Amino acid sequence: MKVLVTGGAGYIGSVTAQALLDAGHRVVVVDDLSTGHRAAVPEGARLHVQDVGDAAALGRLMAAEGVEAVMHFAALSLVGESMQQPLRYYRNNVAGALALLEACEAAGVQRFVLSSTAAVYGTPSSVPIPETAELRPDAPELDEQMRAWYQRLTQEEGFYMLDPDAPTLLE
Ligand SMILES: NC(=O)c1ccc[n+]([C@@H]2O[C@H](COP(=O)([O-])OP(=O)(O)OC[C@H]3O[C@@H](n4cnc5c(N)ncnc54)[C@H](O)[C@@H]3O)[C@@H](O)[C@H]2O)c1
């Protein structure tokens, strides 16, 4: 199968790209090299230096390459930095993923794997963590930081946001 690996110049993406090649698949990598490294892309995978946020360009690339499946690892992933620069993280990770999904739709690609985070399982009771493990994120300070961030956006910046405790709009 021809697989597009986004973020294939990064840690998890490059290892996945190599595993796919070892399993006999063909691999195309899209990476903007913002945190990744050209040298990490395994031999045998074609690298396109490109932002996943450009849906039109990605759709064209998928059609030209005959991509049949997408594995999405292109993201910014530093928790501390994400709290300091939330809008940059939302734009890159959320808007980027949406653009990628639009490109998949345009190119008729229906197989999509998203690399989430193992942090949703908290401190695991066994390793490796099975997918059936209980979802138990153990970072309450993140929740507090999110609330402080919502408060700052709504009170200081004048944004309208959803109250995390109740689905009503705050002013
Ligand atoms: N590292 C882990 O232990 C781990 C565990 C579970 C899930 N994840 C998730 O896997 C994903 C990748 O993590 P990683 O540790 O490999 O990070 P990484 O920084 O090593 O790799 C991310 C890659 O994405 C690229 N990238 C970022 N934004 C891009 C964009 N807009 N367009 C194109 N390329 C872009 C970067 O250049 C980099 O090569 C993240 O979503 C992370 O949350 C990581």
PDBQT file of the ligand as one rigid body, heavy atoms in Angstrom, charges set to zero:
ROOT
HETATM    1  N1  LIG A 201       7.071  11.040  21.349  1.00  0.00    +0.000 N 
HETATM    2  C1  LIG A 201       6.194  10.257  21.972  1.00  0.00    +0.000 C 
HETATM    3  O1  LIG A 201       6.519   9.491  22.925  1.00  0.00    +0.000 OA
HETATM    4  C2  LIG A 201       4.743  10.203  21.510  1.00  0.00    +0.000 A 
HETATM    5  C3  LIG A 201       3.891   9.253  22.035  1.00  0.00    +0.000 A 
HETATM    6  C4  LIG A 201       2.565   9.177  21.589  1.00  0.00    +0.000 A 
HETATM    7  C5  LIG A 201       2.130  10.084  20.635  1.00  0.00    +0.000 A 
HETATM    8  N2  LIG A 201       2.969  11.043  20.163  1.00  0.00    +0.000 N 
HETATM    9  C6  LIG A 201       2.444  11.984  19.161  1.00  0.00    +0.000 C 
HETATM   10  O2  LIG A 201       3.022  11.700  17.887  1.00  0.00    +0.000 OA
HETATM   11  C7  LIG A 201       3.174  12.923  17.140  1.00  0.00    +0.000 C 
HETATM   12  C8  LIG A 201       4.642  13.086  16.741  1.00  0.00    +0.000 C 
HETATM   13  O3  LIG A 201       5.425  13.165  17.919  1.00  0.00    +0.000 OA
HETATM   14  P1  LIG A 201       7.023  13.102  17.871  1.00  0.00    +0.000 P 
HETATM   15  O4  LIG A 201       7.479  12.807  19.256  1.00  0.00    +0.000 OA
HETATM   16  O5  LIG A 201       7.463  12.204  16.768  1.00  0.00    +0.000 OA
HETATM   17  O6  LIG A 201       7.363  14.632  17.530  1.00  0.00    +0.000 OA
HETATM   18  P2  LIG A 201       8.507  15.220  16.579  1.00  0.00    +0.000 P 
HETATM   19  O7  LIG A 201       8.616  16.680  16.879  1.00  0.00    +0.000 OA
HETATM   20  O8  LIG A 201       9.755  14.399  16.673  1.00  0.00    +0.000 OA
HETATM   21  O9  LIG A 201       7.892  15.014  15.120  1.00  0.00    +0.000 OA
HETATM   22  C9  LIG A 201       6.883  15.829  14.596  1.00  0.00    +0.000 C 
HETATM   23  C10 LIG A 201       7.234  16.086  13.140  1.00  0.00    +0.000 C 
HETATM   24  O10 LIG A 201       6.184  16.826  12.537  1.00  0.00    +0.000 OA
HETATM   25  C11 LIG A 201       6.753  17.876  11.753  1.00  0.00    +0.000 C 
HETATM   26  N3  LIG A 201       5.721  18.926  11.697  1.00  0.00    +0.000 N 
HETATM   27  C12 LIG A 201       5.221  19.658  12.731  1.00  0.00    +0.000 A 
HETATM   28  N4  LIG A 201       4.271  20.489  12.273  1.00  0.00    +0.000 NA
HETATM   29  C13 LIG A 201       4.164  20.284  10.933  1.00  0.00    +0.000 A 
HETATM   30  C14 LIG A 201       3.353  20.843   9.910  1.00  0.00    +0.000 A 
HETATM   31  N5  LIG A 201       2.446  21.801  10.160  1.00  0.00    +0.000 N 
HETATM   32  N6  LIG A 201       3.501  20.396   8.637  1.00  0.00    +0.000 NA
HETATM   33  C15 LIG A 201       4.416  19.420   8.357  1.00  0.00    +0.000 A 
HETATM   34  N7  LIG A 201       5.223  18.862   9.296  1.00  0.00    +0.000 NA
HETATM   35  C16 LIG A 201       5.091  19.305  10.561  1.00  0.00    +0.000 A 
HETATM   36  C17 LIG A 201       8.031  18.268  12.454  1.00  0.00    +0.000 C 
HETATM   37  O11 LIG A 201       8.970  18.895  11.607  1.00  0.00    +0.000 OA
HETATM   38  C18 LIG A 201       8.517  16.899  12.953  1.00  0.00    +0.000 C 
HETATM   39  O12 LIG A 201       9.345  16.277  11.996  1.00  0.00    +0.000 OA
HETATM   40  C19 LIG A 201       2.669  14.041  18.063  1.00  0.00    +0.000 C 
HETATM   41  O13 LIG A 201       1.310  14.298  17.745  1.00  0.00    +0.000 OA
HETATM   42  C20 LIG A 201       2.787  13.447  19.455  1.00  0.00    +0.000 C 
HETATM   43  O14 LIG A 201       1.864  14.007  20.356  1.00  0.00    +0.000 OA
HETATM   44  C21 LIG A 201       4.265  11.108  20.542  1.00  0.00    +0.000 A 
ENDROOT
TORSDOF 0
